[in-house]
């Protein structure tokens, strides 16, 4: 059959039956399928005697050669070619061959049907394998095995197929490829699920019937005895017991550990005795009782689960049964080491730990009194933990609580200070004074107990006898004195209470009311009478109004004087003086006087207040400068420097400002202004600079002498440039940059240095490090052969100073390539070889020369060719394979660990030829370096 495009060509081969005298055999192609447009060739081989004639027929029409069909026939074959096949070319093509002997019959005869038969192998499938057995079961896997089938079906079994299913579920194939063994490890099971398994045997015919199902199994962890406990050790011991602790085993055997067994062996015996005979130990700790003092014991511990007891683990050391003796140690909790503060009604808790062997006797005390269990006092001792609780604390419970511990080895003590916060107690000594028609003064003393907290304020209240409620005079008084405003001719009660952060305390009241009227009384004496100034004929007096005016605001004063040794006082004014100062004039120069002053109101005069005796003359007072500056004045550059000094002296001193040892007048600077009055001198310098820092000298001078004061000023600025910037230890990829600190640090400590680098060919600066703390830095990651410039700036808290740059350096090793050798010499010349010798270069680059590279060229050539592929260790080389009659030149380069040096100048040209007529002896002298 042949398909052309979507067309079908059916080709049928017709066999030729050649009579016995004719041998004709034709072979054609069947079932050919081609695409439309394809050229098809149908060849056939013919045999017969004589040569048969071929005839091609389709659709009962003989095919003749034309443009579409081509028939090529010779003595042994015939070929039909169909060009550019189309759909209509599909069909049956018949070839008929004939010769003089005849022609084979053609066409299709009547059919003959056979009996029905089944296409199958001659063998049978194998019989089912034996019932599977499941073992080695874990929580996610199990191993299944089975036996051989009774029959393999006549052909070898190629493998087995294993299936599993959960209870009442579907069968699922386990293996992707046939199993060659008779067991298989099944994975991917789910813990707790129940599974069955069955097996199929397989040969070339197919699969057998399934085997009987295995017994159901449950996927669960296999259970074994647990492992040994970890790290058993002795925690504590006494003469009768030992406290053991351990950690649970790493492996529980697949079942939870039910408990532990402790066994004991007395030293000198081999028998282990179980301690906990009745039940297992649930915790990882146990106290072994019943030890005999002085004996040594060994202990071991075993874990047990549902399967049984595991492997024991023995304590690494033996245990000697005896008491551990240690003096008491007391450690209060961190919250109890500082002041413990509670409010009234809360519970005081003092907790800590007490250690000691034997257990110490513990006592609590306060203010020398031993505390015992009471209704509000609870003492808890569960060694090593101890606790004292004072419930519903009262103010009286504050103080120092001492805990003492004592045993046969010694004693220890610790204490905690407790503050119980409460309202303050009542104020004391409430007094009412200076009562007038519209006011009075209320004074009192602080409470004896402030309630454990500082008094924040006092509350003062008043009421009239016919009133029940109290009115507030003031609720935020911090002093213990207040003035209360009154209404004339009314009576008043007063009360006062103190208040802290807890609240106000109880009040203290006046027992009798006071009446708001003006009492008439003599005023108090003038206060602070003194001579403020004196001259040739005058004295200037000053005083202060008395604290008590006698109930009258209309106060006046009398001033009198008397000469020394005189008993008569002279009033120096007419009427009364209302002011608290007076100029007494018309005094006699160099005479000694005494002055006195008294206060007067409607009720009378006060007592006199006198001055000391004084000589009336002009005073000379040495200048004094009061510099209003504490320590050193520090300002930032650009800020204004302000210095002020108080000036005293008689006569008025002259003030001069200078700086350091420079006597130049500072007032000439346009940035400086100096203003001096009778009492002060002010110095102002605007836009300060670093150079403005230093010591300023203030000199005050008058007829009585002079006074010098100093003010030190520091102007903070950026630091100056670093000094002695150097680059050392230069190699191919690193170097070290060192420098000295700036001469001027800007007035404050240098915090760090900023190191920058720049490649000369790019001239772009980059920061290598902005936090260099030392006076040097190791710079890495340089590129060999590049030229670098470095600069460093110092930095303080004011900013960064100017940079200092290094000279350009080249990143290279401290060693160099060798220098250029002298031109080589040529000796022993022949037509095919020459001997070349040379001397080492004068400069080896700091490293020993490891070899030489010898090159040659013909005189007219420009290209140098190495004589050898590897460096020459000697300074002599025989050059071979030269061309006779050619003229050659040589040059040599020295090499060390750094690299290859520059080549020497060329040698003199030498022609490759044999010497003629005589033997030339060439002596070359080699100079060893």
ZAVO-533607 format. One record per residue (C-alpha): x, y, z. Coordinates in steps of 0.05 Angstrom, whole numbers, plus 5000, padded with zeros to 4 digits. Example, Ala and Ser with C-alpha at 12.3 -4.5 7.8 and 13.67 -1.06 7.14 Angstrom:
BEGIN
524649105156
527349795143
***
This chain:
BEGIN
500050005000
502650694983
499451345006
500851974965
498852575006
491952375030
491351844974
492751094982
496650684930
495649934937
501149534907
500448784898
505948334879
504247804827
508647204829
510946914762
510846174754
516346004705
515945334672
521544874688
525345144627
524445864649
527346194711
523346834724
523347184792
520347874805
520748244872
516648854887
515549314947
509049254986
505149765026
508850405005
506051055035
508551715006
506552455009
503552834950
508853124904
513752554918
516952134863
515951384872
520450824843
517650114840
523449634822
522748894805
527848344787
526247864730
529247194713
527546764654
530046474590
529246794543
529147484573
521947624594
517948224573
515048674628
508149004626
505549494680
497949564687
493549984733
485950034732
486049514675
490050014633
497149874610
501950414631
505850734575
512051154586
510351904582
512152534621
509152264686
510851524680
517751254664
519250504652
526350264652
527349524633
533649114620
535248364618
534448274693
529948814721
524449314708
523149974745
516650394744
517751124764
511751564780
513552304783
509852824826
504752354856
497752614868
491552344903
488851984839
495351584833
493051164893
491250454871
493749764853
499449684803
500249004768
506648764736
506148204685
512347874655
512347364598
517047034549
516746494497
515945984553
509546294575
506646754626
505246634700
497946634720
495347274751
489647454799
487047224868
484146534879
478646284926
480346345001
481445765050
479645875124
483245525182
480445295248
479945855303
486145885346
488446335405
494846735399
498546575464
505246345492
506645625494
507945715570
503245865629
503546415684
506646185749
502545945808
501646435867
507346505917
506646275989
503246686044
507647296060
510847376129
511948066159
517448226209
522248776232
516349256240
517549996256
513050606258
514050736183
516850096152
516549336153
520148746118
515748256078
518247566055
514946986018
516446305989
517146065917
510945885876
509745145868
510245225792
513945735750
509345605689
514945285648
519245915643
523646255696
520346755742
522747465725
520447805789
515047935841
509848475850
508148665922
501649015943
499149276010
492649536036
490049846100
484549486136
478449426090
481949886040
484249815968
490449435947
496149895927
502349675890
508749775931
514449685882
515250035815
519849505784
519448745794
522748495858
528247995843
529047745915
523747395958
523547946010
522548696007
523049286056
516549676052
517150416072
512250996075
507650666127
503751106175
504650986249
498550656282
495350396217
494049656205
496549346140
496048686099
500648466043
500147995982
505047795927
504547645852
509747235815
511447435743
514547075684
514747225610
507547015603
504747475656
502747535729
500546965774
494446995818
495647365884
498446995944
494246916007
494247566047
499147626104
496847676176
495048396193
500648796225
500549486259
505950006242
508950196309
515750316339
519449686362
519949676438
526549506472
529249636541
531450366551
538650606550
542650776612
541251436649
545952016634
550852366680
548952076749
552252476804
552052606879
548253246895
548753226971
550152737028
549752647103
552352107149
545751717138
543551887067
545952086997
542152516947
543052276875
540952626811
541352416738
538652566669
533752116631
536751646578
537551866506
533551256483
527051026517
526750376476
520450586440
516150606503
515551146556
520151056615
516050836675
521350986728
528250856754
531750346799
537450536846
542249996869
547650046922
554149656933
558249706996
565649776983
569149106991
563148696968
560748496899
553348466912
548749016887
542549136930
536349476903
534350076945
527250216919
524349526924
516949676925
515950176868
519850536814
522651236823
518751726781
523552326784
530852376763
532952476835
532852036897
535152056969
538351396989
536951277064
539950797114
547350907103
552350737158
556951307177
564151207155
562650677102
563950777028
558550606977
557850546901
551250706867
548350556799
541750726766
537450366714
531450596674
525450146663
519750146612
514249656595
519349156567
523849156628
529949446659
535449766617
542949796623
545450096689
549750716695
554550756755
556551386792
563751546773
566051616846
564751256911
560751606966
563351647038
557551687087
559052287131
556252977144
558653577103
560454147150
560254867127
558955537163
552455897149
551756337088
546056837080
544157137013
538157597012
534257666946
536258246902
529658606917
531358596991
538458856988
536559586978
531159957015
524559577018
518760067013
511459867026
505160247043
501260177107
496759567103
501159197054
505458587070
512958647084
516558067051
523957927064
526457307027
533156987018
537156347021
541056057080
546155517070
550255137121
551754437146
548954227193
542654637182
543655287220
538955577272
535656207244
533056807283
529757457260
530258097301
528458837296
531159397340
534458877386
527958487396
527457767371
521357667326
516757067338
510556807303
504657267316
498057437285
501257907234
508357597234
509656957196
516556627192
517656107138
523855667139
524455147084
531955107077
535355367039
529455847028
527456317085
522156857087
519457357138
512557637127
509658227166
502358287146
498158917148
504359337160
503959937206
508360547207
511760277269
514059667230
519360077192
526559987211
532359497205
530758747204
536558287220
536957547202
542157127239
544256407224
548455987271
551055267271
556954887300
561555157245
560155897254
554956437246
552756957194
548457567193
544757997142
539858567146
534458917105
531959627116
524359717111
520660367101
513160357113
509860937079
504161277117
500961957124
505262437165
503962547239
500763187269
504563847265
507264137330
507164807367
501865167328
502365907344
498466537321
502267197324
502267897296
494767937296
491968567263
485068767239
486168457171
491567927179
495567477226
501767037222
500866277232
507165877250
508265147269
513564607271
514363987228
511163317250
515562867292
514262307240
513962487166
510661807149
516861537115
516362037058
518462757051
513263287069
510863577004
506464147032
502264387089
494764537089
492365127132
484865227145
480565707187
473365757211
469266237253
466165977318
459165997288
461265567228
462064817224
465864777158
473164957148
475765427094
482665367063
487865907076
492965557032
493964827010
500864866978
505265177032
512264907035
514665367092
512265317164
509766047165
503866357129
500067007132
492466947136
487767507114
482367677165
476068097170
476268627224
472768477290
471467737275
473967127313
477766547280
480065837295
485965557255
488464857241
494464567203
496163887175
502263617137
501663237072
506462747037
505562306975
501161837014
496262367036
494862897090
496062737163
491862917224
490563647240
492764067299
487864627319
488065257361
484265177426
481765897432
479666377377
483467017360
480167697347
481968097284
483868777313
490069207309
494369147372
498169767389
505269597407
512069897400
515569707336
521869287332
528869557325
531669737257
535369157225
542469137197
544669847213
551369987179
555770527149
555070467074
560071017057
563971587088
567872197064
571672787092
565473097125
559872587117
557571897137
552171517097
547971057140
543470477117
538769997154
532969537142
525669597164
524269197228
520868517223
515568737274
512069397262
508069367327
501469307290
502269967254
504770067184
506470797197
513770747216
518971297219
526071347244
530471797287
537971867274
542972157326
550472237333
555672397386
563072537389
567672057424
568372187499
561872597497
555672387535
550672797494
547172537432
545473027377
539472937330
541873047259
535073197227
528473547238
522073137244
522072397226
525372017171
521071557129
526771237089
531570697113
537871107097
540571787115
546672217097
549572527161
553573137139
557273717172
561873247208
568873457228
574473107189
578772627230
573972647289
571072007319
563471947318
558271427339
551271387307
544671087330
537670967299
530870787328
523970617300
517670997318
510070867310
503671087345
505270667406
512270957417
519570867400
523670237396
530470147429
536470477398
541170107350
548370377351
554170347303
561370257324
565670867333
568371107266
573371647245
570372107193
575272157136
575571947063
576871197057
582270897013
580070206990
584869766950
581569536885
578168866884
575968486822
570467966827
571167556763
564467256746
567566636715
567965936743
574065556717
575765606644
571365946592
570565496532
567365746468
566765506396
570465866341
565866416314
562066506379
562667126422
567267146483
563967506542
567767626608
564968056665
568468276729
565568646789
569769256809
570569546879
575370056907
576070766930
577371196894
574370886831
579670426801
582070456729
581069786693
585669546637
584768896596
590768536564
592067836536
597667376557
604267756560
602368216503
601668926527
597969146464
591569536478
585869066463
581069636449
584369756382
581369116354
574769236317
572068576345
573168776418
568969236461
570469396534
565269746578
567269956649
562470266701
563170426775
561369706793
563069256733
567669186673
565168786613
569568496558
566268266493
570067956434
565867786372
567267246320
572466886362
578266526329
582865966352
588366476365
583766866412
584666316464
589466436522
589966806588
586667486593
589367956647
584768466681
588368996722
584769496768
588970076796
587570666842
591371066895
590770496945
594069986900
592369496845
588968826835
590168326779
585267786757
586067256704
581066926657
583066316616
579366246550
579565636505
576965726434
575065056404
576364966330
577964436280
584864126288
590864346247
594363926194
598063286214
605663306211
611162866184
606662476137
610661886109
609461256068
613660646087
613859896077
611659956005
610159295970
606259075909
599459105943
600359476009
604060016047
604260356115
602361096124
604961436187
604362146214
605062576276
599062906310
597463626291
601264166327
594564476344
589063986365
583764536361
583064566437
579963876445
582263166440
583462866371
578062336363
580561996300
583962096233
581162046162
585661706111
584361796037
587861535976
588061735903
590861425840
595161935804
592361755736
585061845758
585862395811
579462175846
579962155922
576661585960
576261476035
580360876057
578360946131
574661486169
575961196238
583561116246
585161176320
592761106317
598161526284
599061006229
595060576182
596559976139
593560066070
592059426031
588959225964
593459675923
594559505850
601659355832
604859875787
599760415801
601961085830
598261315893
597761945934
595261926006
592562476050
590662496124
586162956163
585262996238
578263026267
575763266335
568863406360
568964086324
570163776256
575563576207
582163946198
585764096133
588963506096
596363366089
598462996026
604262516013
608862505953
606662005899
608961295910
608660685864
605860025890
611459535879
615759055919
621959315952
625858855906
626558985832
628258635767
635658565752
639359095712
641759045641
648058605630
653758825585
653458595512
655357865507
661657615472
661757075418
667356555418
668955905381
665356055317
663855525265
659055475207
653355165249
654755375321
657655915364
659255975438
656456595473
659056835541
656957435584
657957755652
652557855705
649258545711
651959035762
645059085796
641358435815
634958785840
636158575912
634857845896
639657315871
639657195796
636256535780
637956495706
638956845639
634956885574
639356885512
636357135446
639057145375
637357475309
640357535241
643458205230
638358455180
632458165219
628358565269
625657965309
629457685368
628556935380
630056585447
635556075442
632555625497
625555535525
627855565597
632756035633
640155875629
643355795698
650555895673
653556505637
655656105576
651555775521
653255395457
648355615403
647255075350
643254975286
645755615254
645755735179
652655765148
654556435121
649156815160
651157385205
648357345276
647657805337
646057605409
643257945471
642057695542
637057865598
637957695673
632157405714
630757375790
624657215833
621557885816
621957795741
625957885678
630458495671
631758905609
635958575554
643158775542
645459155480
646658695420
653458355412
657858505353
655558145289
658957475276
658657065211
657456315219
663455995184
669155535199
675955855214
680855835153
688355705152
689755705226
686755515290
684356105331
684556035405
679256465438
680156585511
674356895547
674957155617
668757075660
668157515720
664457225778
659657695811
***
